[in-house]
């Protein structure tokens, strides 16, 4: 393998490739949506599914990325990664979720997305999240800000928890975590204007970045769920950490993201549960 740490593309170039690939993946999903009831799908583990559409979208995305940047590393939800953990910290790495919200898609619930985050030497450099059903595209580059359909976005200015709307994700594949999570949820519900669970973490993080949610938390997510979203949040003026308060890594981890005031409040609430 060639050394991917030399002559690295700029974040802007990485965003161009990620955006082209994400749009192509989104087109595969849109084309399949009218026949959703006839789509074949399989169970990866309890309440976690993969369909022919996930696989087709991922194949389309990978074809574009590999043609444009053949030396880039790949970490994709359905096909995994050929790189070791050490290699993934060097050079360019595309972290791909071809269909975030598969269960939503398979039931015709319009909350699903394509998410592509790109890392340079382990740090988020570019990200794209496409809300396929609503045709909304969120983009960000490190130091370049965050955008929705080309317009700048910022996190919400609301700093009163009782006026805040919080996003979350359920531990739906890990039944042993349901009771601890339920205690967290009860506390957050009592202190806010509401809690929402839509089932696509990439879109939840985009909602934080665009000010629709004041914050979001989930106890465990995979790297492809958050690689683009954490950059969106940070570039929109928000904070994204793990459950201990450290900067959120692109890894299998819990996450707390929000505007600065509500992030701090949410962290405090979670630590008391």
Rosetta blueprint (number, residue, H / E / L):
1 X L
2 X L
3 X L
4 X L
5 X L
6 X L
7 X L
8 X L
9 X L
10 X L
11 X H
12 X H
13 X H
14 X H
15 X H
16 X H
17 X H
18 X H
19 X H
20 X H
21 X H
22 X H
23 X H
24 X H
25 X H
26 X H
27 X H
28 X H
29 X H
30 X H
31 X H
32 X H
33 X H
34 X L
35 X L
36 X H
37 X H
38 X H
39 X L
40 X L
41 X E
42 X E
43 X E
44 X E
45 X E
46 X L
47 X L
48 X E
49 X E
50 X E
51 X E
52 X H
53 X H
54 X H
55 X H
56 X H
57 X H
58 X H
59 X H
60 X H
61 X H
62 X H
63 X H
64 X H
65 X H
66 X H
67 X H
68 X H
69 X L
70 X L
71 X L
72 X L
73 X E
74 X E
75 X E
76 X E
77 X L
78 X L
79 X L
80 X E
81 X L
82 X L
83 X L
84 X L
85 X L
86 X L
87 X H
88 X H
89 X H
90 X L
91 X L
92 X E
93 X E
94 X E
95 X E
96 X E
97 X E
98 X E
99 X E
100 X E
101 X L
102 X H
103 X H
104 X H
105 X H
106 X H
107 X L
108 X L
109 X L
110 X L
111 X L
112 X L
113 X E
114 X E
115 X E
116 X E
117 X E
118 X E
119 X E
120 X E
121 X L
122 X L
123 X E
124 X E
125 X E
126 X E
127 X E
128 X E
129 X E
130 X E
131 X E
132 X L
133 X L
134 X L
135 X L
136 X E
137 X E
138 X E
139 X E
140 X E
141 X E
142 X L
143 X L
144 X L
145 X E
146 X E
147 X E
148 X E
149 X L
150 X L
151 X E
152 X E
153 X L
154 X L
155 X L
156 X L
157 X L
158 X L
159 X L
160 X L
161 X H
162 X H
163 X H
164 X L
165 X E
166 X E
167 X E
168 X E
169 X L
170 X L
171 X L
172 X L
173 X L
174 X L
175 X H
176 X H
177 X H
178 X H
179 X H
180 X H
181 X H
182 X H
183 X H
184 X H
185 X H
186 X H
187 X H
188 X H
189 X H
190 X H
191 X H
192 X L
193 X L
194 X E
195 X E
196 X E
197 X L
198 X L
199 X L
200 X L
201 X H
202 X H
203 X H
204 X H
205 X H
206 X H
207 X H
208 X H
209 X H
210 X L
211 X L
212 X L
213 X L
214 X L
215 X E
216 X E
217 X E
218 X E
219 X E
220 X E
221 X E
222 X L
223 X H
224 X H
225 X H
226 X H
227 X H
228 X H
229 X H
230 X H
231 X H
232 X H
233 X H
234 X H
235 X H
236 X L
237 X L
238 X L
239 X E
240 X E
241 X E
242 X L
243 X L
244 X L
245 X L
246 X L
247 X E
248 X L
249 X L
250 X L
251 X L
252 X L
253 X E
254 X E
255 X E
256 X E
257 X E
258 X E
259 X L
260 X H
261 X H
262 X H
263 X H
264 X H
265 X H
266 X H
267 X H
268 X H
269 X H
270 X H
271 X H
272 X H
273 X L
